[in-house]
Amino acid sequence: MASKLSDNLQAYNQSLTPFPGGQADSLSWWKNLPINSKIHPLKAFSKTILSIVGHAGEVERTFFDLGTTQSA
């Protein structure tokens, strides 16, 4: 599986088949790419990584703990 993933990454980086082109919305591009995730594990891996929602929860807690004070 790791070898397939490595091969997929190389093909993707070189825009080789089955990974030609791309879109601004990466997640929808990967979801709509007409390839099998079992044969091309990069598709499943990319969909998982791009589905992670970024947030600033830890940063917000830190400022809350500091009392949201600011200095000059």
PDB file of N, H, CA, C and O in Angstrom:
ATOM      1  N   MET A   1       0.835  -1.180   0.000  1.00  0.00           N
ATOM      2  CA  MET A   1       0.000   0.000   0.000  1.00  0.00           C
ATOM      3  C   MET A   1       0.887   1.254   0.000  1.00  0.00           C
ATOM      4  O   MET A   1       0.607   2.221  -0.708  1.00  0.00           O
ATOM      5  N   ALA A   2       1.951   1.223   0.799  1.00  0.00           N
ATOM      6  H   ALA A   2       2.178   0.438   1.374  1.00  0.00           H
ATOM      7  CA  ALA A   2       2.852   2.374   0.851  1.00  0.00           C
ATOM      8  C   ALA A   2       3.535   2.599  -0.492  1.00  0.00           C
ATOM      9  O   ALA A   2       3.750   3.737  -0.909  1.00  0.00           O
ATOM     10  N   SER A   3       3.868   1.514  -1.156  1.00  0.00           N
ATOM     11  H   SER A   3       3.693   0.589  -0.818  1.00  0.00           H
ATOM     12  CA  SER A   3       4.509   1.624  -2.464  1.00  0.00           C
ATOM     13  C   SER A   3       3.540   2.233  -3.485  1.00  0.00           C
ATOM     14  O   SER A   3       3.937   3.071  -4.295  1.00  0.00           O
ATOM     15  N   LYS A   4       2.264   1.809  -3.445  1.00  0.00           N
ATOM     16  H   LYS A   4       1.942   1.129  -2.787  1.00  0.00           H
ATOM     17  CA  LYS A   4       1.267   2.375  -4.352  1.00  0.00           C
ATOM     18  C   LYS A   4       1.077   3.857  -4.081  1.00  0.00           C
ATOM     19  O   LYS A   4       0.986   4.664  -5.006  1.00  0.00           O
ATOM     20  N   LEU A   5       1.018   4.209  -2.786  1.00  0.00           N
ATOM     21  H   LEU A   5       1.092   3.553  -2.034  1.00  0.00           H
ATOM     22  CA  LEU A   5       0.845   5.611  -2.414  1.00  0.00           C
ATOM     23  C   LEU A   5       2.021   6.445  -2.909  1.00  0.00           C
ATOM     24  O   LEU A   5       1.831   7.550  -3.417  1.00  0.00           O
ATOM     25  N   SER A   6       3.225   5.924  -2.765  1.00  0.00           N
ATOM     26  H   SER A   6       3.380   5.026  -2.352  1.00  0.00           H
ATOM     27  CA  SER A   6       4.416   6.623  -3.247  1.00  0.00           C
ATOM     28  C   SER A   6       4.373   6.806  -4.770  1.00  0.00           C
ATOM     29  O   SER A   6       4.697   7.877  -5.283  1.00  0.00           O
ATOM     30  N   ASP A   7       3.973   5.759  -5.477  1.00  0.00           N
ATOM     31  H   ASP A   7       3.709   4.889  -5.061  1.00  0.00           H
ATOM     32  CA  ASP A   7       3.862   5.848  -6.939  1.00  0.00           C
ATOM     33  C   ASP A   7       2.798   6.877  -7.341  1.00  0.00           C
ATOM     34  O   ASP A   7       2.992   7.647  -8.281  1.00  0.00           O
ATOM     35  N   ASN A   8       1.673   6.878  -6.617  1.00  0.00           N
ATOM     36  H   ASN A   8       1.516   6.253  -5.853  1.00  0.00           H
ATOM     37  CA  ASN A   8       0.611   7.851  -6.889  1.00  0.00           C
ATOM     38  C   ASN A   8       1.100   9.266  -6.664  1.00  0.00           C
ATOM     39  O   ASN A   8       0.799  10.153  -7.463  1.00  0.00           O
ATOM     40  N   LEU A   9       1.851   9.500  -5.592  1.00  0.00           N
ATOM     41  H   LEU A   9       2.096   8.779  -4.943  1.00  0.00           H
ATOM     42  CA  LEU A   9       2.373  10.848  -5.309  1.00  0.00           C
ATOM     43  C   LEU A   9       3.284  11.326  -6.433  1.00  0.00           C
ATOM     44  O   LEU A   9       3.217  12.485  -6.844  1.00  0.00           O
ATOM     45  N   GLN A  10       4.128  10.437  -6.924  1.00  0.00           N
ATOM     46  H   GLN A  10       4.183   9.496  -6.591  1.00  0.00           H
ATOM     47  CA  GLN A  10       5.019  10.816  -8.021  1.00  0.00           C
ATOM     48  C   GLN A  10       4.223  11.149  -9.278  1.00  0.00           C
ATOM     49  O   GLN A  10       4.521  12.131  -9.958  1.00  0.00           O
ATOM     50  N   ALA A  11       3.227  10.350  -9.587  1.00  0.00           N
ATOM     51  H   ALA A  11       2.985   9.552  -9.035  1.00  0.00           H
ATOM     52  CA  ALA A  11       2.394  10.606 -10.770  1.00  0.00           C
ATOM     53  C   ALA A  11       1.634  11.916 -10.607  1.00  0.00           C
ATOM     54  O   ALA A  11       1.521  12.691 -11.557  1.00  0.00           O
ATOM     55  N   TYR A  12       1.113  12.166  -9.411  1.00  0.00           N
ATOM     56  H   TYR A  12       1.205  11.536  -8.639  1.00  0.00           H
ATOM     57  CA  TYR A  12       0.368  13.403  -9.149  1.00  0.00           C
ATOM     58  C   TYR A  12       1.277  14.626  -9.304  1.00  0.00           C
ATOM     59  O   TYR A  12       0.894  15.611  -9.935  1.00  0.00           O
ATOM     60  N   ASN A  13       2.472  14.560  -8.731  1.00  0.00           N
ATOM     61  H   ASN A  13       2.783  13.760  -8.218  1.00  0.00           H
ATOM     62  CA  ASN A  13       3.408  15.689  -8.810  1.00  0.00           C
ATOM     63  C   ASN A  13       3.824  15.998 -10.245  1.00  0.00           C
ATOM     64  O   ASN A  13       4.150  17.141 -10.564  1.00  0.00           O
ATOM     65  N   GLN A  14       3.813  15.005 -11.093  1.00  0.00           N
ATOM     66  H   GLN A  14       3.548  14.077 -10.833  1.00  0.00           H
ATOM     67  CA  GLN A  14       4.194  15.188 -12.489  1.00  0.00           C
ATOM     68  C   GLN A  14       2.979  15.360 -13.398  1.00  0.00           C
ATOM     69  O   GLN A  14       3.115  15.421 -14.620  1.00  0.00           O
ATOM     70  N   SER A  15       1.786  15.439 -12.795  1.00  0.00           N
ATOM     71  H   SER A  15       1.675  15.390 -11.802  1.00  0.00           H
ATOM     72  CA  SER A  15       0.512  15.574 -13.538  1.00  0.00           C
ATOM     73  C   SER A  15       0.336  14.475 -14.581  1.00  0.00           C
ATOM     74  O   SER A  15      -0.145  14.719 -15.688  1.00  0.00           O
ATOM     75  N   LEU A  16       0.729  13.279 -14.212  1.00  0.00           N
ATOM     76  H   LEU A  16       1.120  13.080 -13.313  1.00  0.00           H
ATOM     77  CA  LEU A  16       0.579  12.136 -15.111  1.00  0.00           C
ATOM     78  C   LEU A  16      -0.767  11.457 -14.872  1.00  0.00           C
ATOM     79  O   LEU A  16      -1.393  11.656 -13.831  1.00  0.00           O
ATOM     80  N   THR A  17      -1.199  10.672 -15.819  1.00  0.00           N
ATOM     81  H   THR A  17      -0.690  10.510 -16.664  1.00  0.00           H
ATOM     82  CA  THR A  17      -2.439   9.911 -15.695  1.00  0.00           C
ATOM     83  C   THR A  17      -2.339   9.008 -14.475  1.00  0.00           C
ATOM     84  O   THR A  17      -1.293   8.384 -14.291  1.00  0.00           O
ATOM     85  N   PRO A  18      -3.320   8.902 -13.662  1.00  0.00           N
ATOM     86  CA  PRO A  18      -4.687   9.395 -13.776  1.00  0.00           C
ATOM     87  C   PRO A  18      -4.920  10.703 -13.027  1.00  0.00           C
ATOM     88  O   PRO A  18      -6.054  10.994 -12.647  1.00  0.00           O
ATOM     89  N   PHE A  19      -3.887  11.488 -12.808  1.00  0.00           N
ATOM     90  H   PHE A  19      -2.966  11.252 -13.117  1.00  0.00           H
ATOM     91  CA  PHE A  19      -4.002  12.726 -12.042  1.00  0.00           C
ATOM     92  C   PHE A  19      -3.719  13.981 -12.862  1.00  0.00           C
ATOM     93  O   PHE A  19      -2.921  14.815 -12.434  1.00  0.00           O
ATOM     94  N   PRO A  20      -4.347  14.144 -14.029  1.00  0.00           N
ATOM     95  CA  PRO A  20      -4.060  15.335 -14.836  1.00  0.00           C
ATOM     96  C   PRO A  20      -4.792  16.564 -14.304  1.00  0.00           C
ATOM     97  O   PRO A  20      -5.926  16.466 -13.836  1.00  0.00           O
ATOM     98  N   GLY A  21      -4.147  17.698 -14.378  1.00  0.00           N
ATOM     99  H   GLY A  21      -3.226  17.777 -14.759  1.00  0.00           H
ATOM    100  CA  GLY A  21      -4.786  18.969 -14.028  1.00  0.00           C
ATOM    101  C   GLY A  21      -5.174  19.068 -12.576  1.00  0.00           C
ATOM    102  O   GLY A  21      -4.648  18.351 -11.724  1.00  0.00           O
ATOM    103  N   GLY A  22      -6.109  19.972 -12.301  1.00  0.00           N
ATOM    104  H   GLY A  22      -6.536  20.554 -12.993  1.00  0.00           H
ATOM    105  CA  GLY A  22      -6.569  20.186 -10.947  1.00  0.00           C
ATOM    106  C   GLY A  22      -7.613  21.278 -10.930  1.00  0.00           C
ATOM    107  O   GLY A  22      -7.980  21.820 -11.972  1.00  0.00           O
ATOM    108  N   GLN A  23      -8.083  21.592  -9.756  1.00  0.00           N
ATOM    109  H   GLN A  23      -7.784  21.152  -8.909  1.00  0.00           H
ATOM    110  CA  GLN A  23      -9.088  22.633  -9.581  1.00  0.00           C
ATOM    111  C   GLN A  23      -8.737  23.456  -8.361  1.00  0.00           C
ATOM    112  O   GLN A  23      -7.923  23.049  -7.531  1.00  0.00           O
ATOM    113  N   ALA A  24      -9.364  24.626  -8.262  1.00  0.00           N
ATOM    114  H   ALA A  24     -10.025  24.956  -8.937  1.00  0.00           H
ATOM    115  CA  ALA A  24      -9.158  25.461  -7.087  1.00  0.00           C
ATOM    116  C   ALA A  24      -9.724  24.781  -5.843  1.00  0.00           C
ATOM    117  O   ALA A  24      -9.143  24.888  -4.763  1.00  0.00           O
ATOM    118  N   ASP A  25     -10.858  24.078  -5.983  1.00  0.00           N
ATOM    119  H   ASP A  25     -11.330  23.991  -6.860  1.00  0.00           H
ATOM    120  CA  ASP A  25     -11.453  23.357  -4.866  1.00  0.00           C
ATOM    121  C   ASP A  25     -10.916  21.929  -4.881  1.00  0.00           C
ATOM    122  O   ASP A  25     -11.478  21.046  -5.531  1.00  0.00           O
ATOM    123  N   SER A  26      -9.843  21.722  -4.168  1.00  0.00           N
ATOM    124  H   SER A  26      -9.387  22.439  -3.641  1.00  0.00           H
ATOM    125  CA  SER A  26      -9.148  20.439  -4.213  1.00  0.00           C
ATOM    126  C   SER A  26     -10.002  19.274  -3.755  1.00  0.00           C
ATOM    127  O   SER A  26      -9.965  18.204  -4.364  1.00  0.00           O
ATOM    128  N   LEU A  27     -10.775  19.463  -2.686  1.00  0.00           N
ATOM    129  H   LEU A  27     -10.805  20.332  -2.192  1.00  0.00           H
ATOM    130  CA  LEU A  27     -11.572  18.350  -2.173  1.00  0.00           C
ATOM    131  C   LEU A  27     -12.573  17.851  -3.210  1.00  0.00           C
ATOM    132  O   LEU A  27     -12.708  16.642  -3.400  1.00  0.00           O
ATOM    133  N   SER A  28     -13.268  18.751  -3.876  1.00  0.00           N
ATOM    134  H   SER A  28     -13.158  19.733  -3.721  1.00  0.00           H
ATOM    135  CA  SER A  28     -14.241  18.297  -4.883  1.00  0.00           C
ATOM    136  C   SER A  28     -13.529  17.664  -6.079  1.00  0.00           C
ATOM    137  O   SER A  28     -14.068  16.745  -6.694  1.00  0.00           O
ATOM    138  N   TRP A  29     -12.333  18.139  -6.417  1.00  0.00           N
ATOM    139  H   TRP A  29     -11.896  18.886  -5.917  1.00  0.00           H
ATOM    140  CA  TRP A  29     -11.571  17.536  -7.512  1.00  0.00           C
ATOM    141  C   TRP A  29     -11.251  16.080  -7.183  1.00  0.00           C
ATOM    142  O   TRP A  29     -11.440  15.190  -8.012  1.00  0.00           O
ATOM    143  N   TRP A  30     -10.766  15.851  -5.972  1.00  0.00           N
ATOM    144  H   TRP A  30     -10.612  16.574  -5.298  1.00  0.00           H
ATOM    145  CA  TRP A  30     -10.432  14.482  -5.575  1.00  0.00           C
ATOM    146  C   TRP A  30     -11.679  13.614  -5.495  1.00  0.00           C
ATOM    147  O   TRP A  30     -11.646  12.453  -5.904  1.00  0.00           O
ATOM    148  N   LYS A  31     -12.786  14.157  -4.972  1.00  0.00           N
ATOM    149  H   LYS A  31     -12.813  15.100  -4.640  1.00  0.00           H
ATOM    150  CA  LYS A  31     -14.012  13.372  -4.868  1.00  0.00           C
ATOM    151  C   LYS A  31     -14.542  12.982  -6.243  1.00  0.00           C
ATOM    152  O   LYS A  31     -15.054  11.876  -6.417  1.00  0.00           O
ATOM    153  N   ASN A  32     -14.427  13.873  -7.218  1.00  0.00           N
ATOM    154  H   ASN A  32     -14.011  14.772  -7.077  1.00  0.00           H
ATOM    155  CA  ASN A  32     -14.969  13.633  -8.558  1.00  0.00           C
ATOM    156  C   ASN A  32     -13.987  12.953  -9.512  1.00  0.00           C
ATOM    157  O   ASN A  32     -14.351  12.625 -10.641  1.00  0.00           O
ATOM    158  N   LEU A  33     -12.763  12.742  -9.075  1.00  0.00           N
ATOM    159  H   LEU A  33     -12.467  13.008  -8.158  1.00  0.00           H
ATOM    160  CA  LEU A  33     -11.772  12.081  -9.927  1.00  0.00           C
ATOM    161  C   LEU A  33     -12.219  10.630 -10.165  1.00  0.00           C
ATOM    162  O   LEU A  33     -12.377   9.871  -9.209  1.00  0.00           O
ATOM    163  N   PRO A  34     -12.425  10.239 -11.434  1.00  0.00           N
ATOM    164  CA  PRO A  34     -13.003   8.922 -11.735  1.00  0.00           C
ATOM    165  C   PRO A  34     -11.998   7.776 -11.656  1.00  0.00           C
ATOM    166  O   PRO A  34     -11.756   7.082 -12.643  1.00  0.00           O
ATOM    167  N   ILE A  35     -11.419   7.587 -10.477  1.00  0.00           N
ATOM    168  H   ILE A  35     -11.616   8.151  -9.675  1.00  0.00           H
ATOM    169  CA  ILE A  35     -10.502   6.468 -10.272  1.00  0.00           C
ATOM    170  C   ILE A  35     -10.892   5.742  -8.991  1.00  0.00           C
ATOM    171  O   ILE A  35     -11.579   6.302  -8.136  1.00  0.00           O
ATOM    172  N   ASN A  36     -10.457   4.513  -8.864  1.00  0.00           N
ATOM    173  H   ASN A  36      -9.899   4.058  -9.558  1.00  0.00           H
ATOM    174  CA  ASN A  36     -10.763   3.679  -7.717  1.00  0.00           C
ATOM    175  C   ASN A  36      -9.758   3.961  -6.600  1.00  0.00           C
ATOM    176  O   ASN A  36      -8.548   3.926  -6.823  1.00  0.00           O
ATOM    177  N   SER A  37     -10.265   4.239  -5.401  1.00  0.00           N
ATOM    178  H   SER A  37     -11.248   4.267  -5.220  1.00  0.00           H
ATOM    179  CA  SER A  37      -9.396   4.547  -4.259  1.00  0.00           C
ATOM    180  C   SER A  37      -8.555   3.354  -3.829  1.00  0.00           C
ATOM    181  O   SER A  37      -7.478   3.530  -3.260  1.00  0.00           O
ATOM    182  N   LYS A  38      -9.032   2.143  -4.094  1.00  0.00           N
ATOM    183  H   LYS A  38      -9.906   1.999  -4.557  1.00  0.00           H
ATOM    184  CA  LYS A  38      -8.259   0.958  -3.704  1.00  0.00           C
ATOM    185  C   LYS A  38      -7.055   0.763  -4.617  1.00  0.00           C
ATOM    186  O   LYS A  38      -6.013   0.272  -4.184  1.00  0.00           O
ATOM    187  N   ILE A  39      -7.202   1.145  -5.867  1.00  0.00           N
ATOM    188  H   ILE A  39      -8.049   1.544  -6.219  1.00  0.00           H
ATOM    189  CA  ILE A  39      -6.087   1.032  -6.819  1.00  0.00           C
ATOM    190  C   ILE A  39      -5.161   2.234  -6.685  1.00  0.00           C
ATOM    191  O   ILE A  39      -3.946   2.102  -6.832  1.00  0.00           O
ATOM    192  N   HIS A  40      -5.728   3.405  -6.405  1.00  0.00           N
ATOM    193  H   HIS A  40      -6.714   3.512  -6.285  1.00  0.00           H
ATOM    194  CA  HIS A  40      -4.958   4.636  -6.261  1.00  0.00           C
ATOM    195  C   HIS A  40      -5.209   5.210  -4.858  1.00  0.00           C
ATOM    196  O   HIS A  40      -6.075   6.068  -4.688  1.00  0.00           O
ATOM    197  N   PRO A  41      -4.457   4.740  -3.857  1.00  0.00           N
ATOM    198  CA  PRO A  41      -4.707   5.143  -2.467  1.00  0.00           C
ATOM    199  C   PRO A  41      -4.506   6.633  -2.210  1.00  0.00           C
ATOM    200  O   PRO A  41      -4.970   7.144  -1.191  1.00  0.00           O
ATOM    201  N   LEU A  42      -3.832   7.333  -3.101  1.00  0.00           N
ATOM    202  H   LEU A  42      -3.455   6.918  -3.928  1.00  0.00           H
ATOM    203  CA  LEU A  42      -3.648   8.770  -2.913  1.00  0.00           C
ATOM    204  C   LEU A  42      -4.997   9.483  -2.899  1.00  0.00           C
ATOM    205  O   LEU A  42      -5.152  10.493  -2.212  1.00  0.00           O
ATOM    206  N   LYS A  43      -5.966   8.974  -3.642  1.00  0.00           N
ATOM    207  H   LYS A  43      -5.840   8.153  -4.200  1.00  0.00           H
ATOM    208  CA  LYS A  43      -7.289   9.586  -3.666  1.00  0.00           C
ATOM    209  C   LYS A  43      -7.925   9.524  -2.276  1.00  0.00           C
ATOM    210  O   LYS A  43      -8.413  10.539  -1.777  1.00  0.00           O
ATOM    211  N   ALA A  44      -7.924   8.365  -1.656  1.00  0.00           N
ATOM    212  H   ALA A  44      -7.528   7.541  -2.061  1.00  0.00           H
ATOM    213  CA  ALA A  44      -8.514   8.221  -0.320  1.00  0.00           C
ATOM    214  C   ALA A  44      -7.751   9.057   0.704  1.00  0.00           C
ATOM    215  O   ALA A  44      -8.358   9.706   1.556  1.00  0.00           O
ATOM    216  N   PHE A  45      -6.431   9.039   0.621  1.00  0.00           N
ATOM    217  H   PHE A  45      -5.938   8.511  -0.071  1.00  0.00           H
ATOM    218  CA  PHE A  45      -5.598   9.811   1.550  1.00  0.00           C
ATOM    219  C   PHE A  45      -5.869  11.307   1.415  1.00  0.00           C
ATOM    220  O   PHE A  45      -6.014  12.008   2.417  1.00  0.00           O
ATOM    221  N   SER A  46      -5.938  11.793   0.182  1.00  0.00           N
ATOM    222  H   SER A  46      -5.820  11.224  -0.632  1.00  0.00           H
ATOM    223  CA  SER A  46      -6.161  13.223  -0.064  1.00  0.00           C
ATOM    224  C   SER A  46      -7.537  13.663   0.409  1.00  0.00           C
ATOM    225  O   SER A  46      -7.681  14.735   0.998  1.00  0.00           O
ATOM    226  N   LYS A  47      -8.550  12.840   0.154  1.00  0.00           N
ATOM    227  H   LYS A  47      -8.433  11.970  -0.325  1.00  0.00           H
ATOM    228  CA  LYS A  47      -9.901  13.177   0.607  1.00  0.00           C
ATOM    229  C   LYS A  47      -9.951  13.271   2.130  1.00  0.00           C
ATOM    230  O   LYS A  47     -10.633  14.138   2.676  1.00  0.00           O
ATOM    231  N   THR A  48      -9.239  12.392   2.810  1.00  0.00           N
ATOM    232  H   THR A  48      -8.685  11.688   2.367  1.00  0.00           H
ATOM    233  CA  THR A  48      -9.207  12.423   4.273  1.00  0.00           C
ATOM    234  C   THR A  48      -8.515  13.680   4.773  1.00  0.00           C
ATOM    235  O   THR A  48      -9.037  14.366   5.653  1.00  0.00           O
ATOM    236  N   ILE A  49      -7.362  13.987   4.231  1.00  0.00           N
ATOM    237  H   ILE A  49      -6.939  13.430   3.516  1.00  0.00           H
ATOM    238  CA  ILE A  49      -6.590  15.151   4.672  1.00  0.00           C
ATOM    239  C   ILE A  49      -7.338  16.444   4.361  1.00  0.00           C
ATOM    240  O   ILE A  49      -7.392  17.340   5.203  1.00  0.00           O
ATOM    241  N   LEU A  50      -7.913  16.553   3.174  1.00  0.00           N
ATOM    242  H   LEU A  50      -7.869  15.825   2.490  1.00  0.00           H
ATOM    243  CA  LEU A  50      -8.603  17.782   2.790  1.00  0.00           C
ATOM    244  C   LEU A  50      -9.947  17.955   3.484  1.00  0.00           C
ATOM    245  O   LEU A  50     -10.537  19.035   3.430  1.00  0.00           O
ATOM    246  N   SER A  51     -10.435  16.910   4.132  1.00  0.00           N
ATOM    247  H   SER A  51      -9.956  16.033   4.176  1.00  0.00           H
ATOM    248  CA  SER A  51     -11.697  17.004   4.867  1.00  0.00           C
ATOM    249  C   SER A  51     -11.509  17.518   6.292  1.00  0.00           C
ATOM    250  O   SER A  51     -12.488  17.800   6.984  1.00  0.00           O
ATOM    251  N   ILE A  52     -10.265  17.641   6.729  1.00  0.00           N
ATOM    252  H   ILE A  52      -9.471  17.412   6.167  1.00  0.00           H
ATOM    253  CA  ILE A  52      -9.992  18.133   8.080  1.00  0.00           C
ATOM    254  C   ILE A  52     -10.331  19.616   8.126  1.00  0.00           C
ATOM    255  O   ILE A  52      -9.846  20.400   7.310  1.00  0.00           O
ATOM    256  N   VAL A  53     -11.153  19.986   9.073  1.00  0.00           N
ATOM    257  H   VAL A  53     -11.546  19.350   9.737  1.00  0.00           H
ATOM    258  CA  VAL A  53     -11.572  21.384   9.217  1.00  0.00           C
ATOM    259  C   VAL A  53     -10.565  22.105  10.109  1.00  0.00           C
ATOM    260  O   VAL A  53     -10.337  21.725  11.257  1.00  0.00           O
ATOM    261  N   GLY A  54      -9.981  23.136   9.559  1.00  0.00           N
ATOM    262  H   GLY A  54     -10.165  23.445   8.626  1.00  0.00           H
ATOM    263  CA  GLY A  54      -9.043  23.925  10.337  1.00  0.00           C
ATOM    264  C   GLY A  54      -9.783  24.855  11.290  1.00  0.00           C
ATOM    265  O   GLY A  54     -10.842  25.382  10.947  1.00  0.00           O
ATOM    266  N   HIS A  55      -9.248  25.053  12.449  1.00  0.00           N
ATOM    267  H   HIS A  55      -8.388  24.625  12.727  1.00  0.00           H
ATOM    268  CA  HIS A  55      -9.868  25.970  13.403  1.00  0.00           C
ATOM    269  C   HIS A  55      -8.789  26.558  14.296  1.00  0.00           C
ATOM    270  O   HIS A  55      -7.651  26.090  14.313  1.00  0.00           O
ATOM    271  N   ALA A  56      -9.156  27.562  15.016  1.00  0.00           N
ATOM    272  H   ALA A  56     -10.080  27.942  15.002  1.00  0.00           H
ATOM    273  CA  ALA A  56      -8.207  28.255  15.884  1.00  0.00           C
ATOM    274  C   ALA A  56      -8.604  28.089  17.344  1.00  0.00           C
ATOM    275  O   ALA A  56      -8.372  28.987  18.154  1.00  0.00           O
ATOM    276  N   GLY A  57      -9.196  26.957  17.685  1.00  0.00           N
ATOM    277  H   GLY A  57      -9.384  26.228  17.027  1.00  0.00           H
ATOM    278  CA  GLY A  57      -9.679  26.716  19.042  1.00  0.00           C
ATOM    279  C   GLY A  57      -8.607  26.890  20.100  1.00  0.00           C
ATOM    280  O   GLY A  57      -8.844  27.545  21.115  1.00  0.00           O
ATOM    281  N   GLU A  58      -7.449  26.324  19.884  1.00  0.00           N
ATOM    282  H   GLU A  58      -7.257  25.792  19.060  1.00  0.00           H
ATOM    283  CA  GLU A  58      -6.372  26.430  20.876  1.00  0.00           C
ATOM    284  C   GLU A  58      -5.915  27.870  21.050  1.00  0.00           C
ATOM    285  O   GLU A  58      -5.667  28.315  22.170  1.00  0.00           O
ATOM    286  N   VAL A  59      -5.802  28.596  19.947  1.00  0.00           N
ATOM    287  H   VAL A  59      -6.004  28.234  19.037  1.00  0.00           H
ATOM    288  CA  VAL A  59      -5.402  30.008  20.003  1.00  0.00           C
ATOM    289  C   VAL A  59      -6.456  30.820  20.743  1.00  0.00           C
ATOM    290  O   VAL A  59      -6.120  31.667  21.571  1.00  0.00           O
ATOM    291  N   GLU A  60      -7.722  30.568  20.452  1.00  0.00           N
ATOM    292  H   GLU A  60      -7.995  29.880  19.779  1.00  0.00           H
ATOM    293  CA  GLU A  60      -8.800  31.294  21.126  1.00  0.00           C
ATOM    294  C   GLU A  60      -8.794  31.015  22.622  1.00  0.00           C
ATOM    295  O   GLU A  60      -9.012  31.928  23.419  1.00  0.00           O
ATOM    296  N   ARG A  61      -8.548  29.770  23.017  1.00  0.00           N
ATOM    297  H   ARG A  61      -8.371  29.028  22.370  1.00  0.00           H
ATOM    298  CA  ARG A  61      -8.479  29.445  24.447  1.00  0.00           C
ATOM    299  C   ARG A  61      -7.322  30.168  25.113  1.00  0.00           C
ATOM    300  O   ARG A  61      -7.446  30.647  26.240  1.00  0.00           O
ATOM    301  N   THR A  62      -6.198  30.248  24.417  1.00  0.00           N
ATOM    302  H   THR A  62      -6.097  29.859  23.501  1.00  0.00           H
ATOM    303  CA  THR A  62      -5.039  30.938  24.994  1.00  0.00           C
ATOM    304  C   THR A  62      -5.359  32.406  25.245  1.00  0.00           C
ATOM    305  O   THR A  62      -5.064  32.924  26.323  1.00  0.00           O
ATOM    306  N   PHE A  63      -5.961  33.092  24.260  1.00  0.00           N
ATOM    307  H   PHE A  63      -6.199  32.672  23.385  1.00  0.00           H
ATOM    308  CA  PHE A  63      -6.324  34.499  24.461  1.00  0.00           C
ATOM    309  C   PHE A  63      -7.375  34.654  25.555  1.00  0.00           C
ATOM    310  O   PHE A  63      -7.344  35.628  26.308  1.00  0.00           O
ATOM    311  N   PHE A  64      -8.300  33.708  25.649  1.00  0.00           N
ATOM    312  H   PHE A  64      -8.325  32.918  25.037  1.00  0.00           H
ATOM    313  CA  PHE A  64      -9.297  33.760  26.704  1.00  0.00           C
ATOM    314  C   PHE A  64      -8.633  33.638  28.062  1.00  0.00           C
ATOM    315  O   PHE A  64      -8.959  34.377  28.991  1.00  0.00           O
ATOM    316  N   ASP A  65      -7.688  32.688  28.176  1.00  0.00           N
ATOM    317  H   ASP A  65      -7.424  32.088  27.422  1.00  0.00           H
ATOM    318  CA  ASP A  65      -6.966  32.497  29.430  1.00  0.00           C
ATOM    319  C   ASP A  65      -6.150  33.731  29.807  1.00  0.00           C
ATOM    320  O   ASP A  65      -5.968  34.011  30.992  1.00  0.00           O
ATOM    321  N   LEU A  66      -5.662  34.462  28.826  1.00  0.00           N
ATOM    322  H   LEU A  66      -5.810  34.235  27.864  1.00  0.00           H
ATOM    323  CA  LEU A  66      -4.888  35.677  29.078  1.00  0.00           C
ATOM    324  C   LEU A  66      -5.789  36.854  29.406  1.00  0.00           C
ATOM    325  O   LEU A  66      -5.297  37.926  29.760  1.00  0.00           O
ATOM    326  N   GLY A  67      -7.083  36.678  29.296  1.00  0.00           N
ATOM    327  H   GLY A  67      -7.483  35.807  29.009  1.00  0.00           H
ATOM    328  CA  GLY A  67      -8.004  37.767  29.586  1.00  0.00           C
ATOM    329  C   GLY A  67      -8.115  38.743  28.433  1.00  0.00           C
ATOM    330  O   GLY A  67      -8.585  39.864  28.632  1.00  0.00           O
ATOM    331  N   THR A  68      -7.703  38.365  27.242  1.00  0.00           N
ATOM    332  H   THR A  68      -7.321  37.455  27.080  1.00  0.00           H
ATOM    333  CA  THR A  68      -7.725  39.195  26.046  1.00  0.00           C
ATOM    334  C   THR A  68      -7.137  40.583  26.278  1.00  0.00           C
ATOM    335  O   THR A  68      -7.635  41.580  25.753  1.00  0.00           O
ATOM    336  N   THR A  69      -6.086  40.630  27.062  1.00  0.00           N
ATOM    337  H   THR A  69      -5.682  39.820  27.488  1.00  0.00           H
ATOM    338  CA  THR A  69      -5.426  41.901  27.313  1.00  0.00           C
ATOM    339  C   THR A  69      -4.432  42.193  26.219  1.00  0.00           C
ATOM    340  O   THR A  69      -3.847  41.279  25.637  1.00  0.00           O
ATOM    341  N   GLN A  70      -4.240  43.457  25.941  1.00  0.00           N
ATOM    342  H   GLN A  70      -4.715  44.200  26.413  1.00  0.00           H
ATOM    343  CA  GLN A  70      -3.269  43.885  24.950  1.00  0.00           C
ATOM    344  C   GLN A  70      -2.383  44.949  25.583  1.00  0.00           C
ATOM    345  O   GLN A  70      -2.819  45.745  26.415  1.00  0.00           O
ATOM    346  N   SER A  71      -1.157  44.934  25.168  1.00  0.00           N
ATOM    347  H   SER A  71      -0.803  44.287  24.492  1.00  0.00           H
ATOM    348  CA  SER A  71      -0.235  45.961  25.665  1.00  0.00           C
ATOM    349  C   SER A  71       0.120  46.904  24.526  1.00  0.00           C
ATOM    350  O   SER A  71      -0.100  46.593  23.355  1.00  0.00           O
ATOM    351  N   ALA A  72       0.665  48.045  24.875  1.00  0.00           N
ATOM    352  H   ALA A  72       0.844  48.298  25.826  1.00  0.00           H
ATOM    353  CA  ALA A  72       1.080  49.022  23.852  1.00  0.00           C
ATOM    354  C   ALA A  72       2.187  48.471  23.072  1.00  0.00           C
ATOM    355  O   ALA A  72       2.687  49.129  22.160  1.00  0.00           O
TER     356      ALA A  72
END
